[in-house]
Amino acid sequence: MLIINTFSITSAFAQQSLFNVPSVETTEKNKYFFQEQVDLFSKGVANTTLDYGLGQGWETGLTIPGVNFYSGDQADPMLLVNVQKGFYVNESWKVGVGTQTGYTVPFHDSSTEFATFNYWNNAFDLNDWGKYYLGVYSANKAITGNSANTNFLAGVELPFTQNVHIMADYIGGKNDIGATAIGLVWYASKKWQFSAGGQFSNDHHSKDAFQGAIVEFTFVEQ
């Protein structure tokens, strides 16, 4: 991934996303990145990402979200191709522009559905005061579950100790992806990161507003 020392919180580490919001970090040329996120208690859903660095701030790979491994949810998973370009505006402001686009996999339904999630995200590094994210996304019905939606992305990562940070993110909209997540990330080494937290739906009037506990592990090839 593209790493420079001006981004102090993640100068030695990088991650494809916070919990749900893209982090705008990109994989170094000819290196691999792997991330697995699992909702343990509520829906039993796994989300998998594998990326390859192309150089000059570009990366591409595959994302497989929505694989149900013990719930009764019959929703089809998706197979998405992801592409991202990251670049620096100045030494403390980085921008990421990307897409995750593909089709549903017809495990339960006989038909496929086109799915796309596109974003522009900004990362602002304030050194010891943390790292902050603000952006916008546009996604179609296959992603949101109801209708095409354009809304905000936001996130924050604050140092708690040298290797443990408080992390939270937000995806706007009252739809399948609209949620707030908050927890901790442990930078175990330059290659391995582990995150855990809770996720809450933006529909606060729903009895299922708490969507469950999230665990996530990340591997970055060095």
N, C-alpha and C positions, 0 to 999 in steps of 0.2 A: 504494500500500500504506500501511497505518497505520504511521507513522514518528514516534517521539518521541526526544528526545536522551538519555533515560535509558538506552536500549539502545545503548551506545557502539559496539560492534563493527559493528552494522548500522544505525546511526542515519541514515546517508545512503543506505543500500542496503537491499534486501530480496530474499528468494528464497522460492519456493514450497516447496522442499525442500532438505535438505542434499544427500546423494547419493540416498538413498531415503526418509529419515524426513522427514515434514512439518515445516517450520520454524516454523509457527504465524503467520507474517507473512501479512497479507491485503492485497489490492489496493485502492488508494485509489478512492474513488467516481468512476465514469465513466472509469476508466483501464484499460488492458489490460496483461496480463502474459503472456509467452511463455517456455517452457523446453523445450529439446530435450536429451535424454540418449541417448548412443550407446555401446554395448559394441563396441569396435573389433575385437577380435581373437578372442574366444572364440565367441560365438554370433551376432554380427552383428544385434543387436536394438536397435531405436529406440523410445524412449518420448517422447511429445509431450504437452505441457500448454498450454492456452490458457485464461486466466481474465479475468473482468471484475469490477470493483469495484462493489458495490451500495451502499456506505456503511454507517456504524455498525458496522464490523468484519465485514461480510458480503462474501463473494465467491462467484461461481459460474462454471462453465466446463466444458470438455471435457478428458478425458484419454484418450489412445490409447496404451496400453502394448503391448509385445510384438509389434511389427512386424518380422519377420525379413527382412533385405534381402540376405543371401548364404549363410546357413546352410541345412542340409537339414531343419531343424526344421519340421514341418508343423502346429505348433500355431496355432490361429486367434488373431488379435489381438482386442482388446476395444475397445468404445466405451463409455466411462464418463462419466456426469455427475458433476462434483464440486461440493460445497458445503462451505464452511467459515465458521465464526464465530470470530473472535478477540477476546479481551477481557483487560484488565489486572486482576490481583488487587491489585497495588501497583506502585510505579514500577520494580521490577526483576523482577517475576514476571508472565509473560503465559501465557495458556491458549489453546489452539486445539482446537476440536471440529469434526470433519468427516467426510465420507463420499465415497467414489468408488464409484458404483453404476451398473450397466448390464448389457450382454450381450456375449457373444462374437460376432464377425462371421463368418458361415459361409463363409469362403474355401475351406477344405479339407473341413470337415464340413457335412453338409446341415442340421444342427440348430443352434440357438443355446442358450446356457447362461447363466443368471442369475449375475452376478458382483457381489460387494460387499466393500469394504474400509472399515472404520469405525475412527475413532481419537479418542483424547483425549491431547493432548500438552502438556507444560509446558516453557516456556523460562525459564531463570534467568540473568540478566545480572549478572556479577560484575566489570564494568568491565574493568580491565586484566588481570584473571585469566581472562577468557574468558566464553563463553556455553555453557550446559549444558542438555541436553534429556532429559526422562524422561517416558514415557507408556505407553499400552497400546493395542493394536489387536485387532480381531476381524474375521476374514475367512472367507469360505466356500471350498468345494472348488475352485471355478473359479479363485480367486486363488492358493490355496496349493498346488494340484496333488494333494493327498491327502485331507484332511478339513477340516472347519471347525476353526479354530484361534484361540485367544485367547492373546496373549503380550505381551512388553514391547517398547517402542521406547526407544532411547537415542541420544544424539549429543553432540558437542562441537565448538566452534569456538574456536581459540586464535590471537591475533594473532602473526604472525611478523614482518611489517613493517606499515607503515601500510595498504597495499593488498593484501597477501598474507597469508592465514590458513591455518593447518593445520585440516583438517576431517575428521571421522570420524563414522560412524553405524552403528547396529546394529539389526537387526530380528530378534527372537527366533523360535525354532522351526526344526525340521529339515524344511523344506518348500521350495517353489519360491521363496518370497520371503525366507526366513530367511538372512541374510547380514551380513557386516561389510565396510564400505568405508572406505578411508582415503586421503587425498590433500591437495590444495591448492586453494584458491579465490582467484582474482585479481579484485579489484574494479577493473576497467579504467576505469569511469566510473560516474556515478550511474545510467546506463541499462544498462550492459553488465557482465556477470560471466562468467568462464570458470573451469571446474573440471576437474580431472583426478585420477584415482586408480586404485587397484586394488580389486577386489571378491573376497571369499572366502566360500564357502558355509559354513554352520554345521555341515555334515556333514564334520568334519575327517578322517574315515576314507575319504572318497570320493577316488578318483584325480583327480576333476575339482573338487577343493575350490577351486582358483583359477579364478574364473569369467571373468577377463579384465580389461582396462583400460577405464575409463569416462572419456569426455569429455562435458562438459555446458556448454551456453551458455544464458544467461538474459538476457532483455530486459524491462525495467520501464519502462513509459511514465511520463514525468514531466509 
